[in-house]
Amino acid sequence: MRFPNAGLYAVTQTENKSCEQVLAEVAAAIKGGAVVVQYRDKNPIDAVYLATELLNLCRSRNVPLIINDDVELAAQIGADGVHLGKHDGDIQQAKQRLGENAIIGVSCYNDVNLALAAQQQGVTYAAFGRFFSSSSKPLAAPAQVETLREAKSKLKIPIVAIGGVLPENGGLLLNAGADLLAVIGGIFDHDAEASARAYQALFKA
């Protein structure tokens, strides 16, 4: 499945939630306009079950599912791709394991050079952030809006902005060069469908 060029990138919020609740919330976010879903779960109880159910849901809605950090889980369930952080393994190994058509995203924090190096290795997209204070990544180093402008002028792949992104501040990141907004709490702390619609409006503005 192709990675979208623009739109809302929903990242699961699993803390203290049942698999059924996570699935219902993701379904609502997709209904509200999310164009890609990432399964992120720092304390998984049954990752294979939940990831498989998410994949079935996403396939039925024609939305790609990306697995955070875990190349083996992505391979095991046949997910559309994987998102790699600084310590999550090698881009080429991920490609070999998941196939040439797999979506490979990388965290580039506040570093355009990191993104350029990853682009040369054939990744699908580069993610920058955190841009604003974030409950899911409270200790993450801040990224500058200026980094998005530089990235936009140098990269050919889609740019994802993450970290405390809300409907109120997301437009600033899109105007600076972000193509997709990756969101956890801004969607799933509230009514997921209504929240997703609020973000969706930014892409139509």
C-alpha positions as CSV (number, residue, x, y, z in Angstrom):
1,M,0.0,0.0,0.0
2,R,1.3,3.5,-0.8
3,F,2.2,6.0,1.8
4,P,0.1,9.2,1.4
5,N,1.7,12.4,0.4
6,A,-0.3,14.5,2.9
7,G,-2.8,14.1,5.7
8,L,-3.3,13.1,9.3
9,Y,-1.1,10.3,10.7
10,A,-2.7,8.7,13.7
11,V,-0.5,7.0,16.2
12,T,-2.2,4.6,18.6
13,Q,-2.7,5.4,22.3
14,T,-2.7,2.1,24.2
15,E,-1.9,3.0,27.8
16,N,-4.6,1.6,30.1
17,K,-6.9,0.7,27.2
18,S,-8.3,-2.6,26.1
19,C,-7.6,-3.9,22.5
20,E,-11.2,-3.3,21.7
21,Q,-11.0,0.3,22.9
22,V,-7.9,0.9,20.8
23,L,-9.5,-0.6,17.7
24,A,-12.7,1.4,18.2
25,E,-10.8,4.6,18.6
26,V,-8.6,4.0,15.5
27,A,-11.7,3.2,13.5
28,A,-13.2,6.5,14.6
29,A,-10.0,8.4,13.7
30,I,-10.0,6.8,10.2
31,K,-13.6,7.8,9.8
32,G,-12.6,11.3,10.7
33,G,-10.0,11.4,8.1
34,A,-6.7,9.8,9.3
35,V,-4.8,8.6,6.2
36,V,-2.2,6.4,7.9
37,V,-2.0,4.6,11.2
38,Q,1.0,3.6,13.3
39,Y,0.8,1.0,16.0
40,R,2.9,2.3,18.9
41,D,2.7,0.3,22.2
42,K,5.4,0.7,24.8
43,N,3.9,-1.9,27.2
44,P,2.2,-4.4,24.9
45,I,0.1,-7.2,26.5
46,D,-0.7,-9.0,23.2
47,A,1.1,-7.1,20.4
48,V,0.5,-9.8,17.8
49,Y,-3.3,-9.9,18.4
50,L,-3.7,-6.1,18.5
51,A,-1.4,-5.4,15.5
52,T,-3.2,-8.1,13.4
53,E,-6.6,-6.7,14.3
54,L,-5.4,-3.2,13.5
55,L,-4.1,-4.4,10.1
56,N,-7.4,-6.0,9.3
57,L,-9.2,-2.8,10.2
58,C,-6.8,-0.6,8.2
59,R,-6.9,-2.9,5.2
60,S,-10.7,-2.7,5.2
61,R,-10.4,1.1,5.1
62,N,-7.6,1.2,2.6
63,V,-5.2,2.9,5.1
64,P,-1.6,1.7,5.6
65,L,-0.6,0.3,9.0
66,I,3.0,1.0,10.2
67,I,4.5,-0.7,13.2
68,N,6.6,1.4,15.5
69,D,10.1,0.1,16.4
70,D,9.5,-3.6,15.7
71,V,10.6,-4.9,12.3
72,E,9.9,-8.5,13.4
73,L,6.3,-7.8,14.4
74,A,5.8,-5.9,11.1
75,A,7.1,-8.9,9.2
76,Q,5.1,-11.4,11.3
77,I,1.7,-9.8,10.6
78,G,2.5,-8.5,7.1
79,A,2.1,-4.8,8.0
80,D,2.7,-2.2,5.4
81,G,5.9,-0.9,7.0
82,V,7.8,0.1,10.1
83,H,8.9,3.3,11.8
84,L,12.5,3.4,13.0
85,G,13.9,5.6,15.8
86,K,17.5,6.2,16.5
87,H,18.1,2.8,18.2
88,D,15.6,0.7,16.3
89,G,17.8,-1.0,13.8
90,D,19.1,-0.6,10.3
91,I,17.2,0.8,7.3
92,Q,18.7,-1.8,4.9
93,Q,18.0,-4.7,7.3
94,A,14.4,-3.5,7.6
95,K,14.1,-3.4,3.8
96,Q,15.5,-6.9,3.4
97,R,13.2,-8.2,6.1
98,L,10.0,-6.5,4.9
99,G,10.6,-6.2,1.2
100,E,11.4,-3.4,-1.2
101,N,7.9,-2.1,-1.3
102,A,7.6,-1.7,2.5
103,I,7.0,1.7,4.0
104,I,10.1,2.7,6.0
105,G,9.8,5.8,8.1
106,V,12.6,7.3,10.3
107,S,12.8,9.7,13.2
108,C,15.1,12.6,12.3
109,Y,14.4,14.7,15.4
110,N,15.8,18.1,14.6
111,D,18.4,17.0,12.1
112,V,18.0,17.5,8.3
113,N,21.3,15.8,7.6
114,L,20.0,12.6,9.2
115,A,17.0,12.8,6.9
116,L,19.1,13.4,3.8
117,A,21.2,10.3,4.7
118,A,18.1,8.2,5.2
119,Q,16.6,9.5,1.9
120,Q,19.7,8.2,0.2
121,Q,19.1,4.8,1.7
122,G,15.6,4.8,0.2
123,V,13.3,5.5,3.1
124,T,9.7,6.5,2.5
125,Y,9.4,9.4,4.8
126,A,11.2,11.5,7.4
127,A,9.7,12.5,10.7
128,F,10.8,15.5,12.7
129,G,9.8,16.5,16.2
130,R,8.8,17.1,18.9
131,F,7.7,20.6,18.1
132,F,5.6,21.3,21.1
133,S,5.4,19.9,24.6
134,S,4.1,16.3,24.5
135,S,2.8,14.0,27.2
136,S,3.8,10.9,25.1
137,K,7.3,12.1,24.5
138,P,8.0,14.5,27.5
139,L,11.7,14.1,27.4
140,A,12.2,14.2,23.7
141,A,14.5,17.0,22.5
142,P,12.7,19.9,20.9
143,A,12.7,20.5,17.2
144,Q,12.5,23.9,15.5
145,V,9.9,25.0,13.0
146,E,12.9,26.3,10.9
147,T,14.0,22.7,10.5
148,L,10.9,22.0,8.5
149,R,11.6,24.8,6.2
150,E,15.1,23.5,5.6
151,A,13.9,19.9,5.2
152,K,11.2,21.0,2.6
153,S,13.9,22.7,0.5
154,K,16.2,19.7,0.5
155,L,14.1,16.5,0.7
156,K,12.1,14.8,-2.0
157,I,10.2,12.4,0.4
158,P,7.2,13.3,2.6
159,I,7.9,15.1,5.8
160,V,6.0,14.2,9.0
161,A,5.8,16.5,12.0
162,I,5.2,15.1,15.5
163,G,5.1,16.1,19.1
164,G,2.3,18.1,20.8
165,V,0.6,18.8,17.5
166,L,-2.9,20.2,17.9
167,P,-5.5,21.7,15.5
168,E,-4.5,25.1,16.9
169,N,-0.8,24.8,16.0
170,G,-0.7,22.3,13.2
171,G,-1.2,24.9,10.5
172,L,2.1,26.5,11.5
173,L,3.9,23.2,10.8
174,L,2.1,22.6,7.5
175,N,3.0,26.2,6.4
176,A,6.6,25.6,7.3
177,G,6.8,22.4,5.1
178,A,5.3,19.4,6.9
179,D,3.2,17.2,4.7
180,L,1.7,15.0,7.4
181,L,0.9,15.6,11.1
182,A,1.5,12.7,13.4
183,V,-0.8,12.8,16.4
184,I,-1.5,10.7,19.5
185,G,-3.1,12.6,22.4
186,G,-4.6,15.3,20.1
187,I,-6.8,12.6,18.6
188,F,-7.2,10.0,21.3
189,D,-7.5,12.1,24.4
190,H,-10.8,13.3,23.0
191,D,-13.6,12.0,20.7
192,A,-11.3,10.5,18.0
193,E,-13.6,11.1,15.0
194,A,-14.3,14.7,15.8
195,S,-10.7,15.4,16.6
196,A,-9.5,13.9,13.4
197,R,-12.0,16.1,11.5
198,A,-10.5,19.1,13.2
199,Y,-7.1,18.2,11.9
200,Q,-8.4,17.3,8.5
201,A,-9.7,20.9,8.1
202,L,-6.1,22.1,8.3
203,F,-5.2,20.2,5.1
204,K,-8.1,21.8,3.3
205,A,-7.3,25.3,4.4
